[in-house]
Amino acid sequence: MDNSIATVVRNIQTVMDTGKVVVYNLNSIYFNTGEEKPGRETSTLSGMKLIAAGLGNWKSCPEI
């Protein structure tokens, strides 16, 4: 299984393109410990890519 950010982004875009998504949520892209920890920038950038993939491909909210 390929768990690269590019694969996850592509999968999100595929699902969002169905037009059936009512809710999109991304939880905890950054854990604020108050410390500068290695990898924090990468985690934040990855989270931003996932948010952009979902919202950028969200056509409309279907009737509930």
mmCIF file of the N, C-alpha and C atoms, coordinates in Angstrom:
data_MODEL
# 
_entry.id   MODEL 
# 
loop_
_atom_site.group_PDB 
_atom_site.id 
_atom_site.type_symbol 
_atom_site.label_atom_id 
_atom_site.label_alt_id 
_atom_site.label_comp_id 
_atom_site.label_asym_id 
_atom_site.label_entity_id 
_atom_site.label_seq_id 
_atom_site.pdbx_PDB_ins_code 
_atom_site.Cartn_x 
_atom_site.Cartn_y 
_atom_site.Cartn_z 
_atom_site.occupancy 
_atom_site.B_iso_or_equiv 
_atom_site.pdbx_formal_charge 
_atom_site.auth_seq_id 
_atom_site.auth_comp_id 
_atom_site.auth_asym_id 
_atom_site.auth_atom_id 
_atom_site.pdbx_PDB_model_num 
ATOM 1   N N  . MET A 1 1  ? 0.850   -1.174 0.000  1.00 0.00 ? 1  MET A N  1 
ATOM 2   C CA . MET A 1 1  ? 0.000   0.000  0.000  1.00 0.00 ? 1  MET A CA 1 
ATOM 3   C C  . MET A 1 1  ? 0.894   1.234  0.000  1.00 0.00 ? 1  MET A C  1 
ATOM 4   N N  . ASP A 1 2  ? 0.561   2.185  -0.849 1.00 0.00 ? 2  ASP A N  1 
ATOM 5   C CA . ASP A 1 2  ? 1.314   3.430  -0.932 1.00 0.00 ? 2  ASP A CA 1 
ATOM 6   C C  . ASP A 1 2  ? 0.627   4.478  -0.069 1.00 0.00 ? 2  ASP A C  1 
ATOM 7   N N  . ASN A 1 3  ? 1.297   4.915  0.979  1.00 0.00 ? 3  ASN A N  1 
ATOM 8   C CA . ASN A 1 3  ? 0.726   5.905  1.890  1.00 0.00 ? 3  ASN A CA 1 
ATOM 9   C C  . ASN A 1 3  ? 1.347   7.280  1.704  1.00 0.00 ? 3  ASN A C  1 
ATOM 10  N N  . SER A 1 4  ? 1.896   7.552  0.525  1.00 0.00 ? 4  SER A N  1 
ATOM 11  C CA . SER A 1 4  ? 2.512   8.860  0.303  1.00 0.00 ? 4  SER A CA 1 
ATOM 12  C C  . SER A 1 4  ? 1.434   9.943  0.302  1.00 0.00 ? 4  SER A C  1 
ATOM 13  N N  . ILE A 1 5  ? 1.850   11.162 0.581  1.00 0.00 ? 5  ILE A N  1 
ATOM 14  C CA . ILE A 1 5  ? 0.898   12.273 0.611  1.00 0.00 ? 5  ILE A CA 1 
ATOM 15  C C  . ILE A 1 5  ? 0.232   12.445 -0.748 1.00 0.00 ? 5  ILE A C  1 
ATOM 16  N N  . ALA A 1 6  ? 0.972   12.197 -1.824 1.00 0.00 ? 6  ALA A N  1 
ATOM 17  C CA . ALA A 1 6  ? 0.398   12.331 -3.170 1.00 0.00 ? 6  ALA A CA 1 
ATOM 18  C C  . ALA A 1 6  ? -0.733  11.330 -3.389 1.00 0.00 ? 6  ALA A C  1 
ATOM 19  N N  . THR A 1 7  ? -0.567  10.120 -2.882 1.00 0.00 ? 7  THR A N  1 
ATOM 20  C CA . THR A 1 7  ? -1.612  9.100  -3.017 1.00 0.00 ? 7  THR A CA 1 
ATOM 21  C C  . THR A 1 7  ? -2.841  9.480  -2.206 1.00 0.00 ? 7  THR A C  1 
ATOM 22  N N  . VAL A 1 8  ? -2.627  9.948  -0.997 1.00 0.00 ? 8  VAL A N  1 
ATOM 23  C CA . VAL A 1 8  ? -3.749  10.348 -0.143 1.00 0.00 ? 8  VAL A CA 1 
ATOM 24  C C  . VAL A 1 8  ? -4.494  11.525 -0.776 1.00 0.00 ? 8  VAL A C  1 
ATOM 25  N N  . VAL A 1 9  ? -3.765  12.502 -1.303 1.00 0.00 ? 9  VAL A N  1 
ATOM 26  C CA . VAL A 1 9  ? -4.388  13.652 -1.968 1.00 0.00 ? 9  VAL A CA 1 
ATOM 27  C C  . VAL A 1 9  ? -5.212  13.183 -3.161 1.00 0.00 ? 9  VAL A C  1 
ATOM 28  N N  . ARG A 1 10 ? -4.659  12.308 -3.969 1.00 0.00 ? 10 ARG A N  1 
ATOM 29  C CA . ARG A 1 10 ? -5.378  11.785 -5.141 1.00 0.00 ? 10 ARG A CA 1 
ATOM 30  C C  . ARG A 1 10 ? -6.652  11.054 -4.713 1.00 0.00 ? 10 ARG A C  1 
ATOM 31  N N  . ASN A 1 11 ? -6.567  10.269 -3.650 1.00 0.00 ? 11 ASN A N  1 
ATOM 32  C CA . ASN A 1 11 ? -7.746  9.548  -3.162 1.00 0.00 ? 11 ASN A CA 1 
ATOM 33  C C  . ASN A 1 11 ? -8.816  10.507 -2.640 1.00 0.00 ? 11 ASN A C  1 
ATOM 34  N N  . ILE A 1 12 ? -8.407  11.540 -1.935 1.00 0.00 ? 12 ILE A N  1 
ATOM 35  C CA . ILE A 1 12 ? -9.362  12.541 -1.457 1.00 0.00 ? 12 ILE A CA 1 
ATOM 36  C C  . ILE A 1 12 ? -10.044 13.208 -2.643 1.00 0.00 ? 12 ILE A C  1 
ATOM 37  N N  . GLN A 1 13 ? -9.274  13.589 -3.646 1.00 0.00 ? 13 GLN A N  1 
ATOM 38  C CA . GLN A 1 13 ? -9.837  14.246 -4.823 1.00 0.00 ? 13 GLN A CA 1 
ATOM 39  C C  . GLN A 1 13 ? -10.837 13.341 -5.535 1.00 0.00 ? 13 GLN A C  1 
ATOM 40  N N  . THR A 1 14 ? -10.529 12.058 -5.626 1.00 0.00 ? 14 THR A N  1 
ATOM 41  C CA . THR A 1 14 ? -11.432 11.102 -6.274 1.00 0.00 ? 14 THR A CA 1 
ATOM 42  C C  . THR A 1 14 ? -12.764 11.036 -5.543 1.00 0.00 ? 14 THR A C  1 
ATOM 43  N N  . VAL A 1 15 ? -12.709 10.953 -4.224 1.00 0.00 ? 15 VAL A N  1 
ATOM 44  C CA . VAL A 1 15 ? -13.936 10.877 -3.429 1.00 0.00 ? 15 VAL A CA 1 
ATOM 45  C C  . VAL A 1 15 ? -14.716 12.188 -3.525 1.00 0.00 ? 15 VAL A C  1 
ATOM 46  N N  . MET A 1 16 ? -14.031 13.305 -3.423 1.00 0.00 ? 16 MET A N  1 
ATOM 47  C CA . MET A 1 16 ? -14.715 14.599 -3.482 1.00 0.00 ? 16 MET A CA 1 
ATOM 48  C C  . MET A 1 16 ? -15.370 14.815 -4.840 1.00 0.00 ? 16 MET A C  1 
ATOM 49  N N  . ASP A 1 17 ? -14.767 14.293 -5.898 1.00 0.00 ? 17 ASP A N  1 
ATOM 50  C CA . ASP A 1 17 ? -15.321 14.443 -7.245 1.00 0.00 ? 17 ASP A CA 1 
ATOM 51  C C  . ASP A 1 17 ? -16.639 13.694 -7.442 1.00 0.00 ? 17 ASP A C  1 
ATOM 52  N N  . THR A 1 18 ? -16.996 12.799 -6.520 1.00 0.00 ? 18 THR A N  1 
ATOM 53  C CA . THR A 1 18 ? -18.257 12.065 -6.651 1.00 0.00 ? 18 THR A CA 1 
ATOM 54  C C  . THR A 1 18 ? -19.462 12.973 -6.438 1.00 0.00 ? 18 THR A C  1 
ATOM 55  N N  . GLY A 1 19 ? -19.257 14.083 -5.734 1.00 0.00 ? 19 GLY A N  1 
ATOM 56  C CA . GLY A 1 19 ? -20.366 14.984 -5.441 1.00 0.00 ? 19 GLY A CA 1 
ATOM 57  C C  . GLY A 1 19 ? -21.263 14.481 -4.324 1.00 0.00 ? 19 GLY A C  1 
ATOM 58  N N  . LYS A 1 20 ? -20.839 13.442 -3.624 1.00 0.00 ? 20 LYS A N  1 
ATOM 59  C CA . LYS A 1 20 ? -21.666 12.849 -2.575 1.00 0.00 ? 20 LYS A CA 1 
ATOM 60  C C  . LYS A 1 20 ? -21.192 13.200 -1.166 1.00 0.00 ? 20 LYS A C  1 
ATOM 61  N N  . VAL A 1 21 ? -20.149 13.987 -1.049 1.00 0.00 ? 21 VAL A N  1 
ATOM 62  C CA . VAL A 1 21 ? -19.576 14.290 0.261  1.00 0.00 ? 21 VAL A CA 1 
ATOM 63  C C  . VAL A 1 21 ? -20.396 15.385 0.935  1.00 0.00 ? 21 VAL A C  1 
ATOM 64  N N  . VAL A 1 22 ? -20.868 15.089 2.141  1.00 0.00 ? 22 VAL A N  1 
ATOM 65  C CA . VAL A 1 22 ? -21.657 16.045 2.911  1.00 0.00 ? 22 VAL A CA 1 
ATOM 66  C C  . VAL A 1 22 ? -20.766 16.768 3.922  1.00 0.00 ? 22 VAL A C  1 
ATOM 67  N N  . VAL A 1 23 ? -19.806 16.058 4.492  1.00 0.00 ? 23 VAL A N  1 
ATOM 68  C CA . VAL A 1 23 ? -18.929 16.617 5.519  1.00 0.00 ? 23 VAL A CA 1 
ATOM 69  C C  . VAL A 1 23 ? -17.489 16.242 5.200  1.00 0.00 ? 23 VAL A C  1 
ATOM 70  N N  . TYR A 1 24 ? -16.590 17.186 5.378  1.00 0.00 ? 24 TYR A N  1 
ATOM 71  C CA . TYR A 1 24 ? -15.157 16.921 5.215  1.00 0.00 ? 24 TYR A CA 1 
ATOM 72  C C  . TYR A 1 24 ? -14.457 17.433 6.453  1.00 0.00 ? 24 TYR A C  1 
ATOM 73  N N  . ASN A 1 25 ? -13.657 16.587 7.087  1.00 0.00 ? 25 ASN A N  1 
ATOM 74  C CA . ASN A 1 25 ? -12.988 16.951 8.324  1.00 0.00 ? 25 ASN A CA 1 
ATOM 75  C C  . ASN A 1 25 ? -11.553 16.451 8.299  1.00 0.00 ? 25 ASN A C  1 
ATOM 76  N N  . LEU A 1 26 ? -10.668 17.274 8.761  1.00 0.00 ? 26 LEU A N  1 
ATOM 77  C CA . LEU A 1 26 ? -9.286  16.863 8.971  1.00 0.00 ? 26 LEU A CA 1 
ATOM 78  C C  . LEU A 1 26 ? -8.933  17.277 10.380 1.00 0.00 ? 26 LEU A C  1 
ATOM 79  N N  . ASN A 1 27 ? -8.568  16.330 11.188 1.00 0.00 ? 27 ASN A N  1 
ATOM 80  C CA . ASN A 1 27 ? -8.341  16.588 12.599 1.00 0.00 ? 27 ASN A CA 1 
ATOM 81  C C  . ASN A 1 27 ? -6.863  16.456 12.948 1.00 0.00 ? 27 ASN A C  1 
ATOM 82  N N  . SER A 1 28 ? -6.362  17.402 13.692 1.00 0.00 ? 28 SER A N  1 
ATOM 83  C CA . SER A 1 28 ? -5.039  17.330 14.295 1.00 0.00 ? 28 SER A CA 1 
ATOM 84  C C  . SER A 1 28 ? -3.903  17.230 13.282 1.00 0.00 ? 28 SER A C  1 
ATOM 85  N N  . ILE A 1 29 ? -3.711  18.295 12.511 1.00 0.00 ? 29 ILE A N  1 
ATOM 86  C CA . ILE A 1 29 ? -2.574  18.307 11.596 1.00 0.00 ? 29 ILE A CA 1 
ATOM 87  C C  . ILE A 1 29 ? -1.314  18.821 12.282 1.00 0.00 ? 29 ILE A C  1 
ATOM 88  N N  . TYR A 1 30 ? -1.470  19.429 13.425 1.00 0.00 ? 30 TYR A N  1 
ATOM 89  C CA . TYR A 1 30 ? -0.325  19.986 14.143 1.00 0.00 ? 30 TYR A CA 1 
ATOM 90  C C  . TYR A 1 30 ? -0.558  19.830 15.635 1.00 0.00 ? 30 TYR A C  1 
ATOM 91  N N  . PHE A 1 31 ? 0.412   19.240 16.300 1.00 0.00 ? 31 PHE A N  1 
ATOM 92  C CA . PHE A 1 31 ? 0.311   19.045 17.737 1.00 0.00 ? 31 PHE A CA 1 
ATOM 93  C C  . PHE A 1 31 ? 1.181   20.087 18.417 1.00 0.00 ? 31 PHE A C  1 
ATOM 94  N N  . ASN A 1 32 ? 0.571   21.056 19.043 1.00 0.00 ? 32 ASN A N  1 
ATOM 95  C CA . ASN A 1 32 ? 1.296   22.161 19.658 1.00 0.00 ? 32 ASN A CA 1 
ATOM 96  C C  . ASN A 1 32 ? 1.779   21.767 21.045 1.00 0.00 ? 32 ASN A C  1 
ATOM 97  N N  . THR A 1 33 ? 3.064   21.514 21.145 1.00 0.00 ? 33 THR A N  1 
ATOM 98  C CA . THR A 1 33 ? 3.647   21.174 22.442 1.00 0.00 ? 33 THR A CA 1 
ATOM 99  C C  . THR A 1 33 ? 4.376   22.359 23.048 1.00 0.00 ? 33 THR A C  1 
ATOM 100 N N  . GLY A 1 34 ? 4.462   23.445 22.264 1.00 0.00 ? 34 GLY A N  1 
ATOM 101 C CA . GLY A 1 34 ? 5.216   24.593 22.732 1.00 0.00 ? 34 GLY A CA 1 
ATOM 102 C C  . GLY A 1 34 ? 6.701   24.459 22.450 1.00 0.00 ? 34 GLY A C  1 
ATOM 103 N N  . GLU A 1 35 ? 7.101   23.331 21.889 1.00 0.00 ? 35 GLU A N  1 
ATOM 104 C CA . GLU A 1 35 ? 8.504   23.083 21.579 1.00 0.00 ? 35 GLU A CA 1 
ATOM 105 C C  . GLU A 1 35 ? 8.711   23.043 20.072 1.00 0.00 ? 35 GLU A C  1 
ATOM 106 N N  . GLU A 1 36 ? 9.907   23.419 19.655 1.00 0.00 ? 36 GLU A N  1 
ATOM 107 C CA . GLU A 1 36 ? 10.293  23.251 18.257 1.00 0.00 ? 36 GLU A CA 1 
ATOM 108 C C  . GLU A 1 36 ? 10.755  21.810 18.093 1.00 0.00 ? 36 GLU A C  1 
ATOM 109 N N  . LYS A 1 37 ? 9.974   21.015 17.393 1.00 0.00 ? 37 LYS A N  1 
ATOM 110 C CA . LYS A 1 37 ? 10.334  19.612 17.192 1.00 0.00 ? 37 LYS A CA 1 
ATOM 111 C C  . LYS A 1 37 ? 10.599  19.357 15.721 1.00 0.00 ? 37 LYS A C  1 
ATOM 112 N N  . PRO A 1 38 ? 11.534  18.468 15.412 1.00 0.00 ? 38 PRO A N  1 
ATOM 113 C CA . PRO A 1 38 ? 11.809  18.137 14.016 1.00 0.00 ? 38 PRO A CA 1 
ATOM 114 C C  . PRO A 1 38 ? 10.564  17.563 13.335 1.00 0.00 ? 38 PRO A C  1 
ATOM 115 N N  . GLY A 1 39 ? 10.348  17.972 12.097 1.00 0.00 ? 39 GLY A N  1 
ATOM 116 C CA . GLY A 1 39 ? 9.229   17.440 11.337 1.00 0.00 ? 39 GLY A CA 1 
ATOM 117 C C  . GLY A 1 39 ? 7.952   18.239 11.443 1.00 0.00 ? 39 GLY A C  1 
ATOM 118 N N  . ARG A 1 40 ? 7.942   19.246 12.292 1.00 0.00 ? 40 ARG A N  1 
ATOM 119 C CA . ARG A 1 40 ? 6.727   20.039 12.487 1.00 0.00 ? 40 ARG A CA 1 
ATOM 120 C C  . ARG A 1 40 ? 6.290   20.715 11.191 1.00 0.00 ? 40 ARG A C  1 
ATOM 121 N N  . GLU A 1 41 ? 7.255   21.260 10.446 1.00 0.00 ? 41 GLU A N  1 
ATOM 122 C CA . GLU A 1 41 ? 6.933   21.932 9.187  1.00 0.00 ? 41 GLU A CA 1 
ATOM 123 C C  . GLU A 1 41 ? 6.349   20.953 8.179  1.00 0.00 ? 41 GLU A C  1 
ATOM 124 N N  . THR A 1 42 ? 6.913   19.750 8.129  1.00 0.00 ? 42 THR A N  1 
ATOM 125 C CA . THR A 1 42 ? 6.423   18.727 7.203  1.00 0.00 ? 42 THR A CA 1 
ATOM 126 C C  . THR A 1 42 ? 5.002   18.324 7.554  1.00 0.00 ? 42 THR A C  1 
ATOM 127 N N  . SER A 1 43 ? 4.726   18.152 8.832  1.00 0.00 ? 43 SER A N  1 
ATOM 128 C CA . SER A 1 43 ? 3.374   17.787 9.269  1.00 0.00 ? 43 SER A CA 1 
ATOM 129 C C  . SER A 1 43 ? 2.371   18.877 8.915  1.00 0.00 ? 43 SER A C  1 
ATOM 130 N N  . THR A 1 44 ? 2.754   20.122 9.145  1.00 0.00 ? 44 THR A N  1 
ATOM 131 C CA . THR A 1 44 ? 1.862   21.236 8.839  1.00 0.00 ? 44 THR A CA 1 
ATOM 132 C C  . THR A 1 44 ? 1.611   21.342 7.341  1.00 0.00 ? 44 THR A C  1 
ATOM 133 N N  . LEU A 1 45 ? 2.662   21.218 6.531  1.00 0.00 ? 45 LEU A N  1 
ATOM 134 C CA . LEU A 1 45 ? 2.515   21.288 5.079  1.00 0.00 ? 45 LEU A CA 1 
ATOM 135 C C  . LEU A 1 45 ? 1.646   20.141 4.560  1.00 0.00 ? 45 LEU A C  1 
ATOM 136 N N  . SER A 1 46 ? 1.848   18.948 5.086  1.00 0.00 ? 46 SER A N  1 
ATOM 137 C CA . SER A 1 46 ? 1.027   17.803 4.674  1.00 0.00 ? 46 SER A CA 1 
ATOM 138 C C  . SER A 1 46 ? -0.440  18.045 5.011  1.00 0.00 ? 46 SER A C  1 
ATOM 139 N N  . GLY A 1 47 ? -0.706  18.570 6.188  1.00 0.00 ? 47 GLY A N  1 
ATOM 140 C CA . GLY A 1 47 ? -2.079  18.882 6.576  1.00 0.00 ? 47 GLY A CA 1 
ATOM 141 C C  . GLY A 1 47 ? -2.709  19.913 5.664  1.00 0.00 ? 47 GLY A C  1 
ATOM 142 N N  . MET A 1 48 ? -1.932  20.923 5.295  1.00 0.00 ? 48 MET A N  1 
ATOM 143 C CA . MET A 1 48 ? -2.444  21.952 4.382  1.00 0.00 ? 48 MET A CA 1 
ATOM 144 C C  . MET A 1 48 ? -2.770  21.356 3.017  1.00 0.00 ? 48 MET A C  1 
ATOM 145 N N  . LYS A 1 49 ? -1.952  20.420 2.559  1.00 0.00 ? 49 LYS A N  1 
ATOM 146 C CA . LYS A 1 49 ? -2.210  19.757 1.271  1.00 0.00 ? 49 LYS A CA 1 
ATOM 147 C C  . LYS A 1 49 ? -3.503  18.945 1.332  1.00 0.00 ? 49 LYS A C  1 
ATOM 148 N N  . LEU A 1 50 ? -3.738  18.269 2.455  1.00 0.00 ? 50 LEU A N  1 
ATOM 149 C CA . LEU A 1 50 ? -4.951  17.467 2.599  1.00 0.00 ? 50 LEU A CA 1 
ATOM 150 C C  . LEU A 1 50 ? -6.196  18.351 2.662  1.00 0.00 ? 50 LEU A C  1 
ATOM 151 N N  . ILE A 1 51 ? -6.102  19.470 3.361  1.00 0.00 ? 51 ILE A N  1 
ATOM 152 C CA . ILE A 1 51 ? -7.224  20.411 3.415  1.00 0.00 ? 51 ILE A CA 1 
ATOM 153 C C  . ILE A 1 51 ? -7.517  20.952 2.022  1.00 0.00 ? 51 ILE A C  1 
ATOM 154 N N  . ALA A 1 52 ? -6.470  21.359 1.319  1.00 0.00 ? 52 ALA A N  1 
ATOM 155 C CA . ALA A 1 52 ? -6.636  21.912 -0.027 1.00 0.00 ? 52 ALA A CA 1 
ATOM 156 C C  . ALA A 1 52 ? -7.224  20.885 -0.988 1.00 0.00 ? 52 ALA A C  1 
ATOM 157 N N  . ALA A 1 53 ? -6.805  19.633 -0.866 1.00 0.00 ? 53 ALA A N  1 
ATOM 158 C CA . ALA A 1 53 ? -7.325  18.582 -1.752 1.00 0.00 ? 53 ALA A CA 1 
ATOM 159 C C  . ALA A 1 53 ? -8.819  18.398 -1.549 1.00 0.00 ? 53 ALA A C  1 
ATOM 160 N N  . GLY A 1 54 ? -9.255  18.410 -0.313 1.00 0.00 ? 54 GLY A N  1 
ATOM 161 C CA . GLY A 1 54 ? -10.675 18.221 -0.038 1.00 0.00 ? 54 GLY A CA 1 
ATOM 162 C C  . GLY A 1 54 ? -11.516 19.413 -0.439 1.00 0.00 ? 54 GLY A C  1 
ATOM 163 N N  . LEU A 1 55 ? -11.122 20.580 0.003  1.00 0.00 ? 55 LEU A N  1 
ATOM 164 C CA . LEU A 1 55 ? -11.921 21.770 -0.282 1.00 0.00 ? 55 LEU A CA 1 
ATOM 165 C C  . LEU A 1 55 ? -11.819 22.185 -1.740 1.00 0.00 ? 55 LEU A C  1 
ATOM 166 N N  . GLY A 1 56 ? -10.673 21.967 -2.350 1.00 0.00 ? 56 GLY A N  1 
ATOM 167 C CA . GLY A 1 56 ? -10.481 22.339 -3.744 1.00 0.00 ? 56 GLY A CA 1 
ATOM 168 C C  . GLY A 1 56 ? -11.305 21.508 -4.710 1.00 0.00 ? 56 GLY A C  1 
ATOM 169 N N  . ASN A 1 57 ? -11.675 20.307 -4.312 1.00 0.00 ? 57 ASN A N  1 
ATOM 170 C CA . ASN A 1 57 ? -12.445 19.416 -5.176 1.00 0.00 ? 57 ASN A CA 1 
ATOM 171 C C  . ASN A 1 57 ? -13.882 19.231 -4.703 1.00 0.00 ? 57 ASN A C  1 
ATOM 172 N N  . TRP A 1 58 ? -14.283 19.986 -3.706 1.00 0.00 ? 58 TRP A N  1 
ATOM 173 C CA . TRP A 1 58 ? -15.645 19.871 -3.200 1.00 0.00 ? 58 TRP A CA 1 
ATOM 174 C C  . TRP A 1 58 ? -16.555 20.666 -4.117 1.00 0.00 ? 58 TRP A C  1 
ATOM 175 N N  . LYS A 1 59 ? -17.354 19.965 -4.902 1.00 0.00 ? 59 LYS A N  1 
ATOM 176 C CA . LYS A 1 59 ? -18.211 20.602 -5.903 1.00 0.00 ? 59 LYS A CA 1 
ATOM 177 C C  . LYS A 1 59 ? -19.372 21.338 -5.251 1.00 0.00 ? 59 LYS A C  1 
ATOM 178 N N  . SER A 1 60 ? -20.104 20.636 -4.415 1.00 0.00 ? 60 SER A N  1 
ATOM 179 C CA . SER A 1 60 ? -21.224 21.229 -3.691 1.00 0.00 ? 60 SER A CA 1 
ATOM 180 C C  . SER A 1 60 ? -21.667 20.248 -2.620 1.00 0.00 ? 60 SER A C  1 
ATOM 181 N N  . CYS A 1 61 ? -22.437 20.741 -1.689 1.00 0.00 ? 61 CYS A N  1 
ATOM 182 C CA . CYS A 1 61 ? -22.969 19.872 -0.648 1.00 0.00 ? 61 CYS A CA 1 
ATOM 183 C C  . CYS A 1 61 ? -24.292 19.295 -1.138 1.00 0.00 ? 61 CYS A C  1 
ATOM 184 N N  . PRO A 1 62 ? -24.410 17.967 -1.174 1.00 0.00 ? 62 PRO A N  1 
ATOM 185 C CA . PRO A 1 62 ? -25.672 17.379 -1.624 1.00 0.00 ? 62 PRO A CA 1 
ATOM 186 C C  . PRO A 1 62 ? -26.797 17.662 -0.634 1.00 0.00 ? 62 PRO A C  1 
ATOM 187 N N  . GLU A 1 63 ? -28.014 17.544 -1.106 1.00 0.00 ? 63 GLU A N  1 
ATOM 188 C CA . GLU A 1 63 ? -29.175 17.720 -0.231 1.00 0.00 ? 63 GLU A CA 1 
ATOM 189 C C  . GLU A 1 63 ? -29.139 16.667 0.867  1.00 0.00 ? 63 GLU A C  1 
ATOM 190 N N  . ILE A 1 64 ? -29.445 17.088 2.064  1.00 0.00 ? 64 ILE A N  1 
ATOM 191 C CA . ILE A 1 64 ? -29.440 16.172 3.212  1.00 0.00 ? 64 ILE A CA 1 
ATOM 192 C C  . ILE A 1 64 ? -30.861 15.750 3.514  1.00 0.00 ? 64 ILE A C  1 
# 
